[in-house]
Amino acid sequence: MQPIRTFNVSPNLPQQLQPLRKLAHNLHWDWNFETKDLFRRLDPDLWESSHHNPALILGIISQERLSEVAEDDGFLAQMERASRQLDEYLQERTWYRKHRGKSEVKECYAYFCAEYGLVDCLPIYSGGLGVLAGDHLKSASDLGLPLVAVGLLYQEGYFAQYLNADGWQQEHYPINDFYNMPLYLERHPDGSELRIEVDYPGRTVYARVWRVQVGTVSLYLLDTNIEPNNPYDHDITDQLYGGDLDMRIHQEMMLGIGGIRALKALGIQPTVYHLNEGHSAFLILERIRRLIEEEGLSFVQAKQVAQATQIFTTHTPVSAGFDLFPPDKTMYYVGHYANIFRLSREEFLALGREKTGDLESPFSMAALALKTSSFVNGVSLLHGEVSREMFHGLWPDLPRQEVPITAITNGVHARSVVAKPNQELYDRYLGPSWSDKGSEDLLWERVTSIPDEELWRNHQGCRSEMVMYVREHLKKRLSERGATPGEIAQAQEVLDPNILTIGFARRFATYKRADLFMRDMERIKKILMGNPKRQMQFVIAGKAHPKDMPGKDLIRQIIHSARQAGIGDHVVFVPGYDVHLARLMVAGCDVWLNTPRRPREASGTSGMKASMNGLPNLSILDGWWNEADYVRTGWPIGHGEDYDDPEYQDEVEANALYDLLEKEVVPLFYERDGEGIPRGWVAKMKDAIRLNCPFFNTARMLRDYAVRGYFPASDRYFTMTRDAYTAAKELADWKQKLFERWYDIKIVDIDVAASEELVVNQSFPVKTRINLGGLTSDDVQVELYQGRVDADGQIVNGLPVTMDYQGTDEQNISFYAADILYQSSGLQGLSLRVLPKHENLASSFETGLVLWA
């Protein structure tokens, strides 16, 4: 029966409990244990059954219980403490003010992402990308950055995982009840819903806007499941990464185009736009349209403004991971922007093509983002190298190391992932500010002062808590699918809370090789159970994408292999992977395992979370682990080799893993002193905390984004928009002149005053004469490019040396000179190049133009 009216009924809180409403609707509670404990105290069973959702608890708890705690002085005192802590937190975000806040102009950084993993009661994330985005917002709040975020609010979110009796992954999609989640529905002053419109072929689609408050940061989520949208359009915000290619382009139009319109409707004017992956790249089209239609700019001027203020973070290490749309489909959905921009079909499609001359190539969201951003980064140093190689085609005339894609290594939000007992320990011995301090801070030396006994007992408690949770979790899941009493009883005995526990939890893609440790079943069985006094066990979790059949089969194979080998109690797969289970595992396991095919892991963050809790990592040298101190804080599998034969690679790296377990990991863990403390192991735990915690966290990461990305891009915004966009218009005109005259530049000659035989640090002069072809010395930068010559005759790891302009002769030939030297011996090379130069370019490589001698 359809209702004739609907009502949003709010909890009837007694007056003295009103602070609970504010506490429940600011996700600060997720990294504040006082508030978490308060809601758990309100009703422990509801806290667990609600997936730790304080908004839902307030909506369904009995009035009798509310009346009871309203008279409980202890509860009221704790509520007052939690409320005061939130108020103080919201007022004391000082890093931004210290480093940027003196400016009188108002900045705003808009962050776009397709998913956000913030808390387990808001299931609109699938995995690492979403959790990283959630941590990004938390640390932006911690630092006081003026950041807002935009995403989609999925009615069903990503799937919930369960396994059938055969171990095959099944999916179900619980319906999210937005009115019982920590969300605010944005409204106009008259109380009506704030809605935005996005044009799709033949129709308009409407979306309302919900807000999630993450400390001081507002996350705005679009919801199309409303009237008057048709049923198909309701589903645009139905499932994360669900549907076919048409649904994907619908979602990405709503995220990018709808997101820009939502910010405008909210009265928010960003100075920087940050695309976290390419899903939101259509936003550039909407930004350019607005600048053309509302500010009177031409296409090239509008594009210049938009590009100067946009940054792009890529997380994908393989080209196949990016969204690609056929040309006809792209034109069908967003081709109307070509008319507004006054571009031909091919000119418009070239915005999203790596090879603009290939008229059959698809429209790439990554290429669109890359071509329209002034700052681009990968998410680890190794991933930066991979990305420069992958996108070298966009800058074919540059050496690979100079392709303008840098790296900002990912991190994790410390207060969200470090277990409560460990946080209390760190607060006690390091001080309450440890979670924000960088590697240079001397407080990290105090880690050595933590008593071994305390750290070890803490960790044992975390391991026991995880084991107990896994047993109860498995019991519940087995009961739900109608398992036999024997199976349920067996589940309550899995894992031993006192033995060495290896954790593996991540997305189940085949390249991550979750089954590598099972390659030699006899050998791993011997390691697990061969010595009764030195046993070992694995706890495994993770989801395969619903359409990833090889990934699903991998889960099934692990479960079957463990059963057949009789090690089901020692190799346990835990279904229903989510934020809560992940946090228990990264604190409760002893070692964190990661075995991807290098270099397929862009960054990886689960190992960082484990390390913050004192877990050593045991991993292939890929992603973040490649730049960690992997000797003192864990064990590297291999030495960073790349293989052409995957079968051979699996064999070599599986054997390396077994050797490490047998010779290093197991002996160190079980080497105890008279008090039962594994002193050598605890020393490695302390190194993991001391060396990894201050660097691989989002406090450092956000400072890097701010200093290297947000601040310069925001400065460019004010430069570009000042005085009716004078600088943007001038720069756009300059670029047009540059492109028209660039190919008229001729390097007349080069005079190298040196013989072929030199000694180290022997300086010599180089001069050149250049016909600038209608450009001036203010338009170009002339550089010598020097470095070692490899076996292929190419200069590698070259260094540029800027030449000094010496003047122009009567034939309009420009003279340049410089003195150079070589600081290392061997076969060295020298070349010369001309690059564009303008004070308002984000970099010399922005135009993609370079002329080599």
C-alpha positions, 0 to 999 in steps of 0.5 A: 500500500503506497502512503498518501503522505510520509513523515520523518519522525525524530527521536523524542529526546529528553531535554537533558539528552539533547547533546546526543543528537549533535554527537550522533550526527558528527562522525567525529565519534568514529575517532573519539572513544569517549563518544563511542563508549557513550553510545555503547553504554546507552545500549550495548546490544543495539550498538552492535546490531546497528553496525555502530550507528548512533543515529539509528540507536537514538531512533529505535531505543525505548523511551523508557531507556532514555528516561532512565539515562536522563536520571543517570548522573554518570551517563550525563557526566560522560555525555558532557565530556564527549560534547565538550570534546567535540566542541573543543575539536571543532574550534581547535583545528589550527594547522591550516590557520598557522600555515595559510590562515593569515590570508584575507581571501576565503579558500575552499577545496572541493574533493570528488570521489565515487565512494567514501569509507567512513564508518561501517554504518554508512556502507557506500564504499567498496574498499581501499579507494573509499577508505582512503577517501574517508581518511582524507576527509578526517585528516582534512578536518584534523588540520582545519583545511577548508575542504568540502567533499562530493559523492553519491549516496547509494541506496544499496551501496556495495554488496554485503558478502556471504558464502554458501556451503560450497564456499562460493561468494554470494551477494545481497544488497541491504537497503540503506535507510537514510533517515536512520543514518548520520545524515542531514537532508539539505533544505531551502530556508522554507524547509523544502528539499534542496534539489539539483537538475542534470540533463540527460538525453531526452530528459532531466534527472533530479537529485536531492543532497544529503550531508555527512558531517565529518568533524569540520568537513562537510560531505555532500551526497547526491540521491536520485531515488526521488520523484519525479525521476523515472525508475531507471533514474532512481537507480543511478544512485542505487549500487556502487559499481553496479550496472552496465556501461550506460549506468556507469556513465549515468553515475559519473555524469551525476557525480561530476556534473551534478556535483558541481551544480550541488555546490553552486546550489549550496552557495559554495565557491571552491578555489580548487577541485580535486578529482580522486580517480577519474570517475568525476572527470565530467565535472570539467565540462560543467565548469567550462560551461559555467565559465562560458555562459556565466562569465563570458569567457571563450572556451580556451579561456574557460579551460585555462581557468578550470585547468589551473585550479584542478588536481587529479589523483590516480590510483590505478596501476594498469590502463584497463582499470580506467573508465573508457566510453565508446565515442558514439556513447560519449557524444550521445550523453555529453556531446551537447557540451561540444555545441556550447564549446563550439568544438567539432565532434573530434575536437571534443572527443580529443579532450578524453583521448590519449592519441588524438589522431586515433578517431576510433579510440575510446573516450578515457576519463583518466585522459580527460582528467590528466589533460585538464589538471595542473597537478597530477599524482600517483599514490606511492613513489613506485606508483608514480613511476608506473603512472609516468610510464603508463601515460608517457604517450601524453607527453611523448617528447619528454623523458619518462622521469619528467612526465609531470605526474608526481607522487604523494604516498597514501596514508591512513587516519591514525585515530580511526585504525589504532585500537583503543588499548594501543591509543591509550598506551601511545597517549600515555608514553608519547603524549596526546598529539602523537597522531599528527606528528611527523617523522622529524618529531622527537616524540617518536623516540619515546616509543622505546620507553614503552615497557615491553610487557605493556605493549605485548599484553596489549597486543595479546588482548587485541588478538584475543578480541579478534579471535572471539569476534571471528568465532561469534561472527562465523557462528552467526553467519553459519546459523543464517544459512542453516548450517548443521549444529556440528559446523556451528560448534566447529566454528566456535573452536577455530583459531587459537588466541595464543599462537602466531596469527598471519592476517590477509584482508583486501579486495579479492582480485587475482593479481593480489594472489591471496592463495600464494601461501598455499602453493605448496600445501605440504610445506605450509601445513608443516609450518602451520602445525608441524611443531605443536609448540610453534604453531601458526594460523591465517585469518583471511577476509575480503570481497571479490567484485560481483562480476569477478568470477576468478576472484570468487573462485579464488575464495572458494579454492582457499576454503576447499584447500584448507578443508581438504588439507585438514587445516580448516581451524588454522586457515579461516576465511571470514565473510562479510568484510567491512571497516569494523572487521578490518580494524579488529584484524589490523590490531589483532593479527601478529603479521600482515601479509601482502603478496601482489604481483609487483608493480600492480599494487598502487599503494595499499593501506591495510599494511599501514594500519597494521603497522600503526598497531605494531604489526610487522609486515611480510610483503612483496616490495610493491606500493607503500612497502617499497619505500618503508624500512622493510628490514626493521619493520618487517620482512620483504618477500624478494628484492623488488624483481619483475618477472616475465613468467607469472608461473615462475614468479609464483614459484620463486616468491612462494618459496621465499615466503616459506623460507621467511616463515620458517627461518625468520618469522616463526623463530622470532615470535616464539623466542621468549624470555623467562617472563614469556615476552618475545623481546626481539619481536616486541623490538620489531613491533616498536620499530613498526610504530616508530618508523611507519606511524609518523609517515604513512598517515593521512596527517602527513599526506594531507599536509603534502596535498595542501602544500604541493597541491591545494595551496598553489592551485588556490593561488592560481585561482585568485590569479586567474580570476582577478580583474575579470579574468585578465590573467586567464585571458592573457595566458590563453592568448599567449598559449594560442600564440605559442602553438602558432609559432612554436614549430618555427623555432630553429636551433641554429647551432650549438658550441660545446667548448670541450673535448670528448675526454673530461675529468669529474668536476671539470667545468666547460662552457656551452653556447647556442644560437636560436631563431625563436620564430616570432617568440621572445626570450620571455616566452621560452626557457632554454636548457641543457640536459645532461646525464649518463648514457645507457646501453641504448644510447639514451640519456637516463636520469638527466638533469636540466641546467637553465641557460642564460639569455645573452641577447639578440643580434640584428638577424633576430637570432637569440644567444644563450650560454651556460657552464656545466660539469659532470660529477660522476665518471663514465659515458655521459651525454648532453642535449639541449631543449627549448621549453615554454615559459610563462609566469602563470604556467603551473609547470613548463610541461603544461602545454606538452611542447618541447623542442630538442636539439 
